[in-house]
């Protein structure tokens, strides 16, 4: 597997959330919640489900990072 440069994500996290992983997860939660209030014809049910799934997976990954950091302190 090719090594990924994740520095743009880290820069975003620092710039937009001041390095606060919980802030990012709260924003992801709000995004998922708002998805449910879009007009029904904006996305198919399958597209809505897939988008919410991606956001939830990202949130879970961020929370895992956060919990690992908390354990190491």
N, C-alpha and C positions, 0 to 999 in steps of 0.2 A: 504494500500500500504506500502511495506517495505521501510524504509528509506535508501537512497543510500549514499555511501561514494564517494563524487566527488573530494576528495583531489588529486587523481592522475591527474585529468584534470587541477586543479588549479596549481599543481606543474609543469606540462607541460607548461601551459600558462606563468608562471613566468620564467621558465628556458629557453624556446625557443622564447618567444615573450616579455620578460622583463615586463610581466603584461599588455602589450598593446593589448587591445581587437581589436582595429582597424587593428593592424598588423596581427592578426589571421584572421580577415575577408578578408583582402587583399590576404592572402595565400589561403583561401578557394575559393575566386573569381578566382585566377590563376589556381587552381586545376580544377575547373569547366570548365574554358576556354580550358585548355589542354586536357580535356576529349574529346573534339570535334575533336582533331587532331590525335587521336589514329586510327590505321588501322580499317577499317569498320568491319573486321572479328574478331577483338579482343573481342568485346562484341556484343550481340544482341542489337537491338534498344531498346528493353524493359529493358535490364540490364543497358544500358547507361542512359536511362531516369530515372530509379530508383536510380542509384548512384548519378546522378546530383541532383535529388530531395532531397536525404538525405543530401548532402552537402549544398544545398540552405536552407533547414530547419535548419540545424546547424548554418549557417551564420545568419539567421534571429533571432534565439534564442540569439546568441552572441550580435547582434546589439541591441536587446531589453534590454539585461543586460546593455550594454554600455549606452543606452539612459536613462535608469532608474538611473544609477550612475550620469550622467550629470545633471539630474533634481534635484537630492538630494544635489548637491554641491551649 
